[in-house]
Amino acid sequence: MKSFSLIILFSIIVLFSNAQKWYQNADSLHVKRASLALGTEGTAFIGTLSALQFAWYTDYQSTQFHFFNDWEGWMQMDKLGHATTAYQAGNNLYKINRWAGIKEKNSIWLAGGLSYSFQLAVELMDGFSSGWGFSNYDLLFNTIGSGLFISQQLGWHEQRIKLKFTFWPSGLTNLPDPEGRRAQNLFGTGLHEQWLKDYNGETFWLSANIWSLVGKPNNFPKWINLALGYSANGMLGAESNTWKFEDSPNLISSSRPRERQFLLSLDIETENMKLPKALLWIKPIFGVVKIPFPALEWNSNKGMIFNPLYF
């Protein structure tokens, strides 16, 4: 997944969370705020697509528009990445729009539409690239992510169920050759690359606020979430652990097992916590990233595992 949109998302969050009175939405349209918000969103949209053109597509020839079935790739981790990116972009752009005083429904549709349009533009660029192709499955999961944000905000006026992610280095790049070399070629040599490229180290979560879903009882903590996670490990290729290096005609195959991980954990809903002003920056960060907690894991190769602390 070309996750540059997550980088832009974090940049937007940091920019606006440092603004004075970030958590005080304007009662009516605030022209200066709206100009800043819409200008930033438009710049992010165009700038990210331009960055993708140089970073991803210049090494591949342009072709006629074509489709690409990548459902089996990366054990569906890429698809959950698409859903999470679309959801998070929409949710956080909505907050910026409301801060600017844009009306509720207009904020929802503007944020959801911009997020979905960005993902669709990337898919169209893929469709004309010899290295990829237009993926109907990517489009489906983009729709799921945007739809989850829009439907909750329209129906509940809040996000009771969130899509989040976590990352912890997989360690595959530290393996001896040829596996280590293969991992470095795929995922990079530093954390600044690996957190975007190495699906082995990523986990995607569905984090649901129990208090809001059971009717908001007075005697139940507002900040406890139940989190369901999915991850995969042992992947040294999209569909198999077989490859060739550019400087050798020999086919290399790794015996490293590919495995799926299904997780049950807890999370904290920072939106429902009263925090001092000095800690308000925590809210947008942990609205995207799940807080580490113990987790019960079912592993496709190892069975049931208890993780005292899962990142």
C-alpha positions as CSV (number, residue, x, y, z in Angstrom):
1,M,0.0,0.0,0.0
2,K,1.3,3.4,-0.9
3,S,0.7,4.9,2.5
4,F,1.9,8.4,1.9
5,S,-1.6,9.6,2.9
6,L,-0.8,8.5,6.4
7,I,2.2,10.8,6.4
8,I,0.1,13.7,5.2
9,L,-2.5,12.8,7.8
10,F,0.0,13.1,10.6
11,S,1.3,16.4,9.2
12,I,-2.2,17.8,9.2
13,I,-2.9,16.6,12.7
14,V,0.3,18.1,14.1
15,L,-0.2,21.4,12.3
16,F,-3.7,21.9,13.6
17,S,-3.2,20.4,17.1
18,N,-0.6,23.1,17.6
19,A,-3.0,25.8,16.7
20,Q,-4.6,27.9,19.5
21,K,-8.0,26.6,20.7
22,W,-7.7,23.4,18.5
23,Y,-10.4,21.6,20.4
24,Q,-12.8,24.6,20.3
25,N,-14.8,24.3,17.1
26,A,-16.1,27.6,15.7
27,D,-19.8,28.2,16.2
28,S,-20.1,29.4,12.6
29,L,-18.0,29.6,9.5
30,H,-14.6,31.1,10.5
31,V,-13.2,32.5,7.3
32,K,-9.5,32.5,8.3
33,R,-9.7,29.0,9.7
34,A,-11.7,27.7,6.7
35,S,-9.2,29.2,4.3
36,L,-6.3,27.5,6.2
37,A,-8.1,24.2,6.5
38,L,-9.2,23.9,2.9
39,G,-5.9,25.3,1.6
40,T,-4.0,22.7,3.7
41,E,-6.3,19.9,2.5
42,G,-6.0,20.8,-1.1
43,T,-2.2,21.2,-0.9
44,A,-1.9,17.8,0.8
45,F,-4.1,16.2,-1.9
46,I,-2.1,17.6,-4.8
47,G,1.3,17.4,-3.1
48,T,0.9,13.8,-2.1
49,L,-0.2,12.7,-5.6
50,S,2.8,14.5,-7.0
51,A,5.1,12.9,-4.5
52,L,3.7,9.5,-5.4
53,Q,4.3,10.2,-9.1
54,F,8.0,10.7,-8.4
55,A,8.5,8.1,-5.7
56,W,6.5,5.2,-7.0
57,Y,5.8,5.5,-10.7
58,T,8.8,7.0,-12.4
59,D,10.6,3.6,-12.4
60,Y,7.7,1.9,-14.3
61,Q,6.5,2.5,-17.9
62,S,3.1,3.9,-18.5
63,T,0.6,1.5,-20.1
64,Q,-2.9,1.3,-21.2
65,F,-5.4,1.2,-18.4
66,H,-5.6,-2.3,-16.9
67,F,-6.9,-4.1,-13.9
68,F,-4.8,-6.1,-11.3
69,N,-6.0,-8.8,-9.0
70,D,-3.9,-8.5,-5.8
71,W,-6.2,-10.2,-3.3
72,E,-3.7,-12.8,-2.4
73,G,-0.9,-10.3,-1.9
74,W,0.6,-9.8,1.6
75,M,-2.1,-12.0,3.2
76,Q,-4.7,-9.2,2.8
77,M,-2.7,-6.8,5.1
78,D,-2.6,-4.3,2.2
79,K,-6.4,-4.3,2.1
80,L,-6.8,-3.5,5.8
81,G,-4.2,-0.8,5.3
82,H,-6.4,0.8,2.6
83,A,-9.5,0.7,4.8
84,T,-7.6,2.2,7.8
85,T,-6.0,4.9,5.7
86,A,-9.4,5.9,4.2
87,Y,-11.1,5.9,7.6
88,Q,-8.4,7.9,9.4
89,A,-8.1,10.5,6.7
90,G,-11.8,11.1,6.6
91,N,-12.2,11.2,10.4
92,N,-9.4,13.7,10.9
93,L,-10.2,15.9,8.0
94,Y,-13.7,16.1,9.4
95,K,-12.3,17.4,12.7
96,I,-10.4,20.1,10.9
97,N,-13.5,21.1,8.9
98,R,-15.5,21.4,12.1
99,W,-12.7,23.4,13.7
100,A,-13.1,25.8,10.8
101,G,-16.8,26.2,11.5
102,I,-18.0,24.3,8.4
103,K,-21.5,22.8,9.0
104,E,-21.7,19.2,10.4
105,K,-23.1,17.5,7.3
106,N,-20.9,19.5,4.9
107,S,-17.9,18.6,7.0
108,I,-18.7,14.9,6.9
109,W,-19.2,14.7,3.2
110,L,-16.3,17.0,2.4
111,A,-13.9,14.9,4.5
112,G,-15.2,11.6,3.4
113,G,-15.3,12.7,-0.2
114,L,-11.8,14.1,-0.2
115,S,-10.3,11.0,1.5
116,Y,-12.1,8.7,-1.0
117,S,-11.2,10.8,-4.0
118,F,-7.5,10.7,-3.0
119,Q,-7.6,6.9,-2.7
120,L,-9.4,6.7,-6.1
121,A,-6.8,8.9,-7.7
122,V,-4.0,6.6,-6.5
123,E,-5.9,3.6,-7.9
124,L,-6.3,5.3,-11.3
125,M,-2.6,6.1,-11.3
126,D,-1.9,2.4,-10.6
127,G,-4.2,1.5,-13.5
128,F,-1.9,3.2,-16.0
129,S,1.4,1.8,-14.5
130,S,3.1,-1.3,-15.7
131,G,4.2,-2.0,-12.1
132,W,0.6,-2.3,-10.8
133,G,-2.9,-2.0,-12.0
134,F,-6.3,-0.9,-10.9
135,S,-7.4,-3.1,-8.0
136,N,-11.1,-3.6,-7.4
137,Y,-10.3,-5.0,-4.0
138,D,-8.4,-1.8,-3.1
139,L,-11.4,0.2,-4.2
140,L,-13.7,-2.0,-2.1
141,F,-11.6,-1.6,1.1
142,N,-11.3,2.2,0.5
143,T,-15.1,2.3,0.4
144,I,-15.3,0.3,3.6
145,G,-13.0,2.7,5.4
146,S,-14.7,5.9,4.2
147,G,-18.1,4.3,4.7
148,L,-17.3,3.4,8.3
149,F,-16.5,7.0,9.1
150,I,-19.4,8.6,7.2
151,S,-22.1,6.2,8.4
152,Q,-21.1,6.6,12.1
153,Q,-20.8,10.4,12.0
154,L,-24.2,10.7,10.2
155,G,-25.9,8.2,12.4
156,W,-24.3,8.6,15.9
157,H,-22.6,12.0,15.5
158,E,-19.5,10.3,16.9
159,Q,-17.0,7.5,16.1
160,R,-17.8,4.6,18.4
161,I,-15.8,2.1,16.2
162,K,-12.4,3.2,15.0
163,L,-9.8,1.6,12.7
164,K,-6.3,2.0,14.1
165,F,-2.8,0.5,13.6
166,T,0.4,-0.3,15.4
167,F,3.9,-1.1,14.3
168,W,6.8,-3.0,15.8
169,P,9.9,-3.9,13.8
170,S,9.6,-7.5,12.5
171,G,13.3,-8.1,12.6
172,L,13.4,-9.7,9.1
173,T,15.9,-7.1,7.8
174,N,18.4,-8.4,10.5
175,L,18.3,-12.0,9.2
176,P,21.4,-13.4,7.5
177,D,21.5,-13.5,3.7
178,P,19.7,-14.2,1.5
179,E,16.6,-13.5,3.7
180,G,17.9,-10.4,5.3
181,R,19.0,-8.9,1.9
182,R,15.6,-9.7,0.5
183,A,13.8,-8.0,3.4
184,Q,16.0,-4.9,3.1
185,N,15.3,-4.7,-0.6
186,L,11.5,-4.9,0.1
187,F,11.2,-2.9,3.3
188,G,14.2,-0.6,3.6
189,T,17.0,-0.5,6.2
190,G,15.5,2.0,8.6
191,L,12.4,2.5,10.7
192,H,11.4,5.6,8.6
193,E,10.9,3.2,5.7
194,Q,9.8,0.0,7.5
195,W,6.8,1.4,9.3
196,L,5.3,2.1,5.9
197,K,6.5,-0.8,3.9
198,D,6.9,-3.8,6.2
199,Y,3.5,-5.5,6.7
200,N,5.2,-8.0,8.9
201,G,5.5,-5.4,11.6
202,E,2.1,-3.8,11.2
203,T,-1.1,-4.7,13.0
204,F,-4.5,-3.3,12.1
205,W,-7.2,-2.9,14.7
206,L,-10.9,-2.4,15.0
207,S,-11.3,-0.5,18.3
208,A,-14.8,-0.3,19.7
209,N,-15.9,1.9,22.6
210,I,-17.9,-0.4,24.9
211,W,-19.5,2.4,26.9
212,S,-21.1,4.1,23.9
213,L,-22.1,0.9,22.3
214,V,-24.0,-0.5,25.3
215,G,-26.1,2.7,25.9
216,K,-23.6,4.9,27.8
217,P,-24.4,3.7,31.3
218,N,-23.3,5.9,34.2
219,N,-21.5,3.0,36.0
220,F,-19.2,2.0,33.2
221,P,-15.8,3.6,32.3
222,K,-16.1,5.7,29.2
223,W,-12.5,5.2,28.2
224,I,-12.3,1.4,27.8
225,N,-12.3,0.0,24.2
226,L,-12.4,-3.6,23.0
227,A,-9.9,-4.1,20.2
228,L,-9.8,-6.9,17.5
229,G,-6.6,-7.0,15.6
230,Y,-5.1,-8.7,12.5
231,S,-1.5,-9.1,11.4
232,A,0.6,-11.5,9.3
233,N,4.3,-12.4,9.6
234,G,7.0,-14.3,7.8
235,M,6.3,-12.6,4.4
236,L,9.3,-12.1,2.1
237,G,7.1,-11.6,-0.9
238,A,3.6,-10.6,-1.8
239,E,2.2,-14.1,-2.5
240,S,5.1,-16.5,-1.7
241,N,8.6,-16.5,-0.2
242,T,10.3,-17.2,-3.5
243,W,12.3,-14.6,-5.4
244,K,15.3,-13.7,-7.7
245,F,17.9,-11.1,-7.1
246,E,18.6,-8.7,-10.0
247,D,22.3,-9.8,-10.0
248,S,21.5,-13.5,-10.2
249,P,19.3,-15.8,-12.3
250,N,18.9,-18.3,-9.5
251,L,15.5,-18.8,-7.9
252,I,15.7,-18.5,-4.1
253,S,13.1,-20.0,-1.8
254,S,12.8,-19.4,1.9
255,S,11.4,-22.1,4.3
256,R,10.2,-19.4,6.7
257,P,6.5,-20.0,7.4
258,R,4.0,-17.4,6.6
259,E,1.4,-17.0,9.4
260,R,-1.7,-15.1,10.3
261,Q,-2.3,-13.5,13.7
262,F,-5.8,-12.8,15.1
263,L,-5.8,-10.7,18.3
264,L,-8.1,-9.7,21.1
265,S,-7.0,-6.8,23.3
266,L,-8.1,-3.6,25.1
267,D,-7.6,0.0,24.1
268,I,-8.1,3.4,25.6
269,E,-10.6,5.9,24.1
270,T,-8.8,9.2,24.7
271,E,-11.7,11.2,23.2
272,N,-13.7,10.4,26.3
273,M,-10.9,11.4,28.8
274,K,-10.5,14.8,30.4
275,L,-6.9,15.8,29.9
276,P,-4.9,18.9,30.9
277,K,-4.1,21.3,28.1
278,A,-0.5,20.1,28.1
279,L,-1.6,16.6,27.1
280,L,-4.2,17.4,24.6
281,W,-1.8,16.4,21.8
282,I,-2.3,12.8,22.9
283,K,-5.8,12.7,21.6
284,P,-5.1,12.9,17.9
285,I,-2.1,10.6,18.1
286,F,-3.9,7.8,20.0
287,G,-7.0,8.3,17.8
288,V,-4.8,6.7,15.1
289,V,-2.4,4.5,17.0
290,K,-3.7,1.8,19.4
291,I,-2.2,1.9,22.8
292,P,-0.1,-1.2,23.7
293,F,-1.9,-3.7,25.9
294,P,-1.8,-7.4,26.7
295,A,-3.3,-9.4,23.9
296,L,-4.7,-12.9,23.3
297,E,-3.5,-14.2,20.0
298,W,-4.5,-17.0,17.8
299,N,-1.7,-17.8,15.4
300,S,-2.3,-20.0,12.3
301,N,1.0,-21.9,12.9
302,K,1.4,-21.8,16.7
303,G,-2.1,-21.8,18.0
304,M,-3.2,-19.8,21.0
305,I,-0.6,-17.3,22.5
306,F,-0.8,-14.8,25.3
307,N,1.2,-11.6,24.8
308,P,1.9,-9.8,28.1
309,L,2.3,-6.6,26.1
310,Y,1.5,-6.3,22.4
311,F,2.7,-3.4,20.3
